[in-house]
Amino acid sequence: ASVLFGGGGAGGTINIVTKKPQSTPSYEVEGSIGSFDTYNGSVDITGPLNDDKTLLYRINASASTTDTFVDFFERESTFIAPSLTWLMGKNTQLSLKAEYSDQRQPNERGIPAAGTVLPNPNGEIPINRFIGEPFSEIDKNNREILRLGYNFEHRFNQDWKLRNNFNFSYLSAEQNSLFPRNLLDDNRTLERGLVIAKFAQQTYNLDTNVVGNFQTGDIEHKLLFGVDLSRDISYDEGRNFFRELAPIDVFNPIYRRDSAGADLNDIIDEPSFSEGLGIYLQDQISLSDEFKLVLGGRFDIVTQELKTTEGERISFQQDEAFSPRGGLVYQPNQTISLYANYSRSFEQVTGTNLDAQLFQPERGTQYEVGMKVDWNNNLSSTLALYEITRSNVLTSDPIDPNFSIQAGKQRSRGIELDITGERLLKIISNIFL
């Protein structure tokens, strides 16, 4: 997947398909009530804006609130996503889209092992125990996300088309992170730490590609060629610092608004800038009715830069990589597909470690063989054997868990079996309903 969709980790890509405006008017309202005082509501409205039905709209919106099994741990979220499609002509269309979400909740870092999975002379800690401060603004993890973009598509003829997509996203995260530190010798007094932080991230992505079908003799080709550009900016929106925080008795907690004490040392996090250029090419070749071959490759150039708040460069890093991909599918009939594939991935890792050093890109290699069977129109299954190797993977720094380090290599091997049945799923859903 890294060949087609930009820098990404090995293992695949999640394809998120948003709802598109429709020419037929439709109005839908949903609501649900669940355990832990869970309330959800949503609306979905779509239709044409003119008589010619060349201008279509859609609005999706939702709101939810819920408690959890953990005391004082509540979540609230709101979401709205308007979209507009302009059918400019028979072969040309432009879609504009936007999303805004607001998510609010405290942090939940769990409870000590002694008293849960390990013995504690004071007894067992209830699983609903909250070690934060519920009646204050001390502990929170609030996130606002805004996404804007467009999709443009023009079909030259029945075989060739051009696609151009742009996406902008903005994340603002206000995270007063309260975290456990040490359980004292009495096995009930838990020391805690507190980080006050507010940071933001801006991401820009522009992708342009051409897709076409052609033949060389009896061999059919589906060719894809594209170029994408990306830019990522991460910066602080406020002062980041540690603050004193009083300990808490995990067996008899007393929550206090004044548990937060004096400000401690500041956390210096310089603004970071990342840019990327990717060029990719893929050919899906139908050698015969039974054999299909996919060959592709992607070349990436990525840069990272740290600057001071005054704009002076602190450090700079540039990396290049070629990521090949190859796959073969054999279909002895319409219901059985045997396949094998190989791919490499390259993913830029933004941020710095405890020593303010930039991270190296993550690299991955994947091998996979498998079989897919469509037993009938309602039942299918996939069996796969895979191996994924990743290097330069981020993990928590043992010296300071608020930072990360890059480990060596990670290897994942496994067998995966998926069974999908439409009638079976309907039966299960009816039972739960």
C-alpha positions as CSV (number, residue, x, y, z in Angstrom):
1,A,0.0,0.0,0.0
2,S,2.9,2.4,0.5
3,V,3.5,2.5,-3.2
4,L,0.1,4.1,-3.9
5,F,-0.9,6.0,-0.8
6,G,2.4,7.7,0.3
7,G,4.7,7.0,3.1
8,G,3.1,4.4,5.4
9,G,3.9,1.4,7.6
10,A,4.0,-2.2,6.4
11,G,0.8,-4.2,6.8
12,G,-1.7,-2.2,4.7
13,T,-3.7,0.9,4.6
14,I,-7.2,1.7,6.0
15,N,-9.4,3.0,3.2
16,I,-11.8,5.6,4.7
17,V,-14.6,6.3,2.3
18,T,-16.8,9.3,3.3
19,K,-20.4,9.6,2.4
20,K,-21.0,11.4,-0.9
21,P,-23.8,13.8,-1.9
22,Q,-26.6,12.1,-3.8
23,S,-29.0,13.4,-6.5
24,T,-32.0,11.8,-4.7
25,P,-33.2,13.6,-1.6
26,S,-32.7,11.6,1.6
27,Y,-33.2,12.5,5.3
28,E,-32.1,10.3,8.2
29,V,-32.2,10.8,11.9
30,E,-30.8,8.3,14.4
31,G,-30.6,8.1,18.2
32,S,-29.4,5.5,20.7
33,I,-29.2,5.0,24.5
34,G,-26.8,2.6,26.1
35,S,-25.1,1.5,29.3
36,F,-23.1,4.0,31.4
37,D,-25.4,6.8,30.5
38,T,-24.5,6.6,26.9
39,Y,-26.5,8.9,24.5
40,N,-25.9,9.3,20.8
41,G,-27.6,11.2,18.1
42,S,-26.9,11.8,14.4
43,V,-28.4,13.3,11.2
44,D,-27.7,12.6,7.6
45,I,-29.2,14.9,4.9
46,T,-28.5,14.9,1.2
47,G,-30.0,16.0,-2.1
48,P,-29.7,18.4,-5.1
49,L,-29.5,22.2,-4.8
50,N,-30.8,23.0,-8.3
51,D,-33.3,21.6,-10.8
52,D,-30.6,20.2,-13.1
53,K,-29.2,18.2,-10.2
54,T,-25.6,19.3,-11.1
55,L,-25.0,20.7,-7.6
56,L,-25.4,18.2,-4.8
57,Y,-25.0,18.6,-1.0
58,R,-24.7,16.4,2.0
59,I,-24.5,17.1,5.8
60,N,-23.6,14.6,8.4
61,A,-23.6,15.6,12.1
62,S,-23.5,13.7,15.4
63,A,-23.2,14.2,19.1
64,S,-22.5,11.8,21.9
65,T,-21.8,11.6,25.6
66,T,-21.0,8.6,27.8
67,D,-19.6,7.6,31.1
68,T,-17.4,4.5,31.4
69,F,-16.8,1.8,34.0
70,V,-14.1,4.0,35.5
71,D,-15.3,6.5,38.0
72,F,-15.5,10.1,36.8
73,F,-14.3,9.2,33.3
74,E,-16.7,10.8,30.9
75,R,-16.4,11.4,27.2
76,E,-18.1,14.0,25.0
77,S,-17.9,14.5,21.3
78,T,-19.5,16.5,18.5
79,F,-19.0,16.1,14.7
80,I,-20.2,17.8,11.6
81,A,-19.2,17.1,7.9
82,P,-20.7,19.1,5.1
83,S,-19.8,18.3,1.5
84,L,-20.7,19.6,-2.0
85,T,-20.4,18.0,-5.4
86,W,-20.4,20.0,-8.7
87,L,-21.1,17.9,-11.8
88,M,-19.3,20.3,-14.1
89,G,-19.9,18.2,-17.2
90,K,-20.5,14.6,-18.4
91,N,-16.9,13.6,-17.7
92,T,-15.8,16.2,-15.0
93,Q,-16.7,16.7,-11.4
94,L,-15.5,18.5,-8.4
95,S,-16.2,17.7,-4.7
96,L,-15.6,19.9,-1.8
97,K,-15.6,18.5,1.8
98,A,-15.0,19.6,5.3
99,E,-15.0,17.9,8.8
100,Y,-14.9,19.3,12.3
101,S,-14.8,17.3,15.5
102,D,-14.5,18.2,19.1
103,Q,-13.6,15.5,21.6
104,R,-13.4,16.1,25.4
105,Q,-12.4,13.6,28.1
106,P,-9.9,13.2,31.0
107,N,-6.8,11.1,30.8
108,E,-7.0,7.5,32.1
109,R,-3.6,5.9,32.8
110,G,-4.8,2.8,34.6
111,I,-4.1,1.6,38.1
112,P,-1.0,0.0,39.8
113,A,-0.2,-3.6,39.1
114,A,0.1,-4.3,42.9
115,G,-3.5,-4.8,43.8
116,T,-4.7,-5.8,40.4
117,V,-2.6,-8.5,38.6
118,L,-0.1,-8.7,41.5
119,P,-0.9,-9.2,45.2
120,N,-1.2,-6.2,47.6
121,P,-1.3,-6.6,51.4
122,N,-4.1,-3.9,51.5
123,G,-6.4,-6.0,49.2
124,E,-7.6,-5.5,45.6
125,I,-7.9,-2.1,44.0
126,P,-11.4,-1.7,42.4
127,I,-11.2,-1.6,38.6
128,N,-13.3,1.5,38.6
129,R,-10.8,3.5,40.6
130,F,-9.8,6.8,39.0
131,I,-6.4,8.2,40.0
132,G,-6.9,11.6,38.5
133,E,-8.7,14.7,39.7
134,P,-12.3,14.8,38.6
135,F,-13.5,18.1,40.0
136,S,-11.1,20.4,38.4
137,E,-9.5,21.4,35.1
138,I,-6.3,19.7,36.1
139,D,-6.8,16.5,34.1
140,K,-8.0,16.8,30.5
141,N,-7.4,15.5,27.0
142,N,-9.3,17.7,24.6
143,R,-8.9,17.6,20.9
144,E,-10.3,19.7,18.1
145,I,-9.8,18.5,14.5
146,L,-10.6,20.4,11.3
147,R,-10.2,18.9,7.8
148,L,-10.8,20.6,4.5
149,G,-10.2,19.3,1.0
150,Y,-11.4,18.7,-2.6
151,N,-11.5,15.8,-5.1
152,F,-11.3,16.7,-8.8
153,E,-11.8,14.0,-11.5
154,H,-11.8,14.3,-15.3
155,R,-12.3,11.4,-17.7
156,F,-10.6,11.9,-21.1
157,N,-12.3,8.8,-22.6
158,Q,-13.5,5.4,-21.5
159,D,-9.9,4.3,-20.8
160,W,-8.1,7.3,-19.3
161,K,-8.8,9.7,-16.5
162,L,-7.1,12.3,-14.3
163,R,-7.5,12.7,-10.5
164,N,-6.4,15.5,-8.3
165,N,-6.9,15.6,-4.5
166,F,-6.0,18.0,-1.8
167,N,-6.5,17.7,1.9
168,F,-5.7,20.0,4.8
169,S,-6.0,19.0,8.5
170,Y,-5.5,21.0,11.7
171,L,-5.3,19.3,15.1
172,S,-5.3,21.3,18.4
173,A,-4.7,19.2,21.4
174,E,-5.0,20.4,25.0
175,Q,-3.6,17.7,27.2
176,N,-3.0,18.1,30.9
177,S,-1.5,14.7,31.3
178,L,-1.8,13.3,34.8
179,F,0.3,10.1,35.1
180,P,1.2,7.6,37.9
181,R,4.8,7.5,39.1
182,N,5.7,5.3,42.1
183,L,3.6,3.3,44.6
184,L,5.2,3.9,48.0
185,D,6.2,1.2,50.5
186,D,2.8,1.2,52.2
187,N,1.4,-0.1,48.9
188,R,-1.4,2.4,48.8
189,T,0.1,5.9,48.4
190,L,0.6,6.6,44.7
191,E,2.9,9.4,43.6
192,R,1.7,11.3,40.6
193,G,3.1,13.6,38.0
194,L,1.4,16.3,35.8
195,V,2.3,17.7,32.4
196,I,0.5,20.9,31.2
197,A,0.7,21.0,27.4
198,K,-1.1,22.4,24.4
199,F,0.2,21.6,20.9
200,A,-1.0,21.7,17.3
201,Q,-0.3,20.1,14.0
202,Q,-1.0,21.2,10.4
203,T,-0.9,18.7,7.5
204,Y,-1.1,19.4,3.8
205,N,-1.4,16.7,1.1
206,L,-1.7,17.2,-2.7
207,D,-1.9,14.1,-4.9
208,T,-2.3,14.0,-8.7
209,N,-2.4,10.8,-10.8
210,V,-3.4,9.4,-14.2
211,V,-5.1,6.0,-14.6
212,G,-5.4,4.3,-18.0
213,N,-6.2,1.0,-19.6
214,F,-4.4,-0.2,-22.7
215,Q,-3.2,-3.5,-24.4
216,T,0.1,-4.9,-25.7
217,G,-1.0,-7.7,-27.9
218,D,-3.2,-10.0,-25.9
219,I,-2.0,-8.6,-22.6
220,E,-4.2,-6.0,-20.8
221,H,-2.6,-3.3,-18.7
222,K,-4.0,-0.9,-16.1
223,L,-1.4,1.8,-15.6
224,L,-1.3,4.3,-12.7
225,F,1.2,7.1,-12.5
226,G,1.2,9.9,-9.9
227,V,3.0,12.5,-7.9
228,D,2.2,13.6,-4.4
229,L,3.4,16.4,-2.1
230,S,3.1,16.7,1.6
231,R,3.9,19.1,4.4
232,D,3.6,18.7,8.1
233,I,4.1,21.5,10.8
234,S,4.0,20.7,14.5
235,Y,4.3,23.4,17.1
236,D,3.2,24.4,20.7
237,E,0.2,26.6,21.1
238,G,1.0,27.4,24.7
239,R,3.5,26.9,27.4
240,N,4.4,23.3,28.2
241,F,5.7,22.4,31.7
242,F,5.7,20.0,34.6
243,R,3.7,20.8,37.7
244,E,3.7,19.4,41.2
245,L,0.9,17.1,42.1
246,A,-0.1,15.7,45.5
247,P,-0.1,11.8,45.9
248,I,-3.3,9.9,46.3
249,D,-4.4,6.9,48.3
250,V,-5.6,4.3,45.7
251,F,-7.7,2.5,48.4
252,N,-9.3,5.6,49.9
253,P,-8.9,8.5,47.4
254,I,-9.6,12.0,48.4
255,Y,-10.0,14.3,45.4
256,R,-9.0,18.0,45.9
257,R,-9.0,21.0,43.6
258,D,-5.8,22.2,45.3
259,S,-3.8,19.0,44.7
260,A,-1.8,20.8,41.9
261,G,1.1,22.7,43.3
262,A,3.9,24.9,42.0
263,D,5.1,25.0,38.4
264,L,8.3,23.1,37.7
265,N,10.7,23.1,34.7
266,D,9.4,23.9,31.2
267,I,9.4,21.4,28.4
268,I,11.3,22.8,25.4
269,D,9.7,21.5,22.2
270,E,10.9,23.4,19.1
271,P,8.6,23.7,16.0
272,S,9.2,21.0,13.5
273,F,8.7,21.0,9.7
274,S,8.4,18.0,7.5
275,E,8.1,17.9,3.7
276,G,7.8,15.0,1.2
277,L,7.8,14.4,-2.5
278,G,6.6,11.0,-3.8
279,I,6.6,9.7,-7.4
280,Y,4.8,6.3,-8.0
281,L,4.1,4.0,-10.9
282,Q,2.1,0.8,-10.9
283,D,1.0,-1.6,-13.7
284,Q,-1.7,-4.2,-13.2
285,I,-1.1,-6.7,-15.9
286,S,-3.7,-9.4,-17.0
287,L,-1.5,-12.0,-18.5
288,S,-4.5,-14.3,-19.1
289,D,-7.9,-14.9,-17.6
290,E,-6.2,-16.9,-14.8
291,F,-3.0,-14.9,-14.1
292,K,-2.7,-11.3,-13.0
293,L,0.6,-9.5,-12.2
294,V,1.0,-6.3,-10.2
295,L,4.4,-4.4,-10.4
296,G,5.0,-1.0,-8.9
297,G,7.5,1.2,-7.3
298,R,7.6,4.5,-5.4
299,F,10.5,7.0,-4.9
300,D,10.3,9.3,-1.9
301,I,12.3,12.3,-0.8
302,V,11.5,13.5,2.7
303,T,13.0,16.3,4.8
304,Q,12.7,17.3,8.5
305,E,13.7,20.5,10.1
306,L,13.7,21.9,13.6
307,K,13.6,25.7,14.1
308,T,13.5,28.0,17.0
309,T,10.5,30.1,17.7
310,E,12.4,33.0,16.0
311,G,12.8,30.9,12.8
312,E,16.4,29.9,13.1
313,R,17.4,26.4,12.0
314,I,18.5,24.0,14.7
315,S,18.8,20.8,12.7
316,F,18.0,19.4,9.3
317,Q,17.7,15.9,7.9
318,Q,16.9,14.5,4.4
319,D,16.2,10.9,3.4
320,E,15.4,9.1,0.2
321,A,14.0,5.6,-0.5
322,F,12.7,3.4,-3.3
323,S,9.8,1.1,-2.3
324,P,9.1,-1.7,-4.7
325,R,6.0,-3.8,-4.8
326,G,5.1,-7.0,-6.7
327,G,2.2,-9.4,-6.6
328,L,0.8,-12.4,-8.5
329,V,-2.7,-13.7,-8.5
330,Y,-3.8,-17.1,-10.0
331,Q,-7.5,-17.7,-10.4
332,P,-8.3,-21.2,-11.6
333,N,-11.9,-20.3,-11.6
334,Q,-14.2,-17.4,-10.6
335,T,-14.5,-18.4,-7.0
336,I,-10.9,-19.1,-6.0
337,S,-7.9,-16.8,-6.0
338,L,-4.4,-17.8,-4.9
339,Y,-1.9,-14.9,-4.4
340,A,1.6,-13.9,-3.3
341,N,3.1,-10.5,-2.8
342,Y,6.2,-8.7,-1.7
343,S,6.5,-5.0,-0.7
344,R,8.7,-2.5,1.1
345,S,7.6,0.6,2.9
346,F,9.1,3.9,4.0
347,E,7.5,6.2,6.6
348,Q,8.8,9.5,7.8
349,V,8.8,9.6,11.7
350,T,8.3,13.2,12.9
351,G,9.4,14.5,16.3
352,T,12.5,14.2,18.4
353,N,13.9,12.1,21.3
354,L,14.9,13.2,24.8
355,D,18.1,14.7,23.4
356,A,16.2,16.8,20.8
357,Q,17.6,14.6,17.9
358,L,15.4,13.9,14.9
359,F,14.1,10.4,14.3
360,Q,15.1,8.3,11.4
361,P,12.4,7.1,8.9
362,E,10.7,3.8,9.7
363,R,11.3,1.0,7.0
364,G,9.4,-2.2,6.5
365,T,9.4,-5.3,4.4
366,Q,6.4,-7.6,3.9
367,Y,5.9,-11.1,2.4
368,E,2.5,-12.7,2.1
369,V,0.9,-15.7,0.5
370,G,-2.8,-16.6,0.7
371,M,-6.0,-17.8,-0.8
372,K,-9.5,-16.2,-1.1
373,V,-12.6,-18.3,-1.7
374,D,-16.1,-17.1,-2.6
375,W,-18.2,-20.0,-1.5
376,N,-21.4,-18.4,-2.7
377,N,-22.9,-14.9,-3.0
378,N,-23.2,-14.6,0.8
379,L,-20.1,-16.4,2.1
380,S,-16.4,-15.8,1.5
381,S,-13.1,-16.5,3.3
382,T,-9.5,-15.5,3.2
383,L,-6.5,-17.5,4.5
384,A,-3.1,-15.7,4.6
385,L,0.4,-16.4,5.8
386,Y,2.5,-13.3,6.3
387,E,5.8,-11.9,7.7
388,I,6.4,-8.2,8.4
389,T,9.7,-6.8,9.5
390,R,9.9,-3.2,10.7
391,S,13.0,-1.1,11.7
392,N,13.3,2.2,13.6
393,V,10.1,1.6,15.4
394,L,9.2,4.2,18.1
395,T,8.9,2.9,21.7
396,S,8.8,4.6,25.1
397,D,12.0,5.9,26.5
398,P,12.9,3.9,29.6
399,I,14.6,7.0,31.1
400,D,11.5,9.3,30.5
401,P,8.3,7.7,29.3
402,N,7.1,11.1,28.1
403,F,9.6,10.7,25.2
404,S,10.3,8.0,22.6
405,I,13.3,6.2,21.3
406,Q,13.7,4.2,18.1
407,A,14.2,0.5,18.8
408,G,15.9,-2.0,16.5
409,K,13.8,-4.4,14.5
410,Q,10.4,-5.9,15.0
411,R,9.2,-9.0,13.2
412,S,5.6,-10.2,13.0
413,R,4.7,-13.6,11.6
414,G,1.3,-15.1,11.6
415,I,-1.6,-16.9,9.9
416,E,-4.8,-14.9,9.4
417,L,-8.2,-16.4,8.7
418,D,-11.2,-14.2,7.8
419,I,-14.7,-15.5,7.2
420,T,-17.4,-13.1,6.0
421,G,-21.0,-14.2,5.6
422,E,-23.9,-11.8,5.0
423,R,-26.7,-14.1,6.3
424,L,-24.5,-15.1,9.3
425,L,-23.9,-11.5,10.2
426,K,-27.6,-10.7,10.0
427,I,-28.4,-13.6,12.3
428,I,-25.8,-12.4,14.9
429,S,-27.1,-8.8,14.7
430,N,-30.7,-10.0,15.2
431,I,-29.7,-12.0,18.3
432,F,-27.9,-9.0,19.9
433,L,-30.7,-6.6,19.0
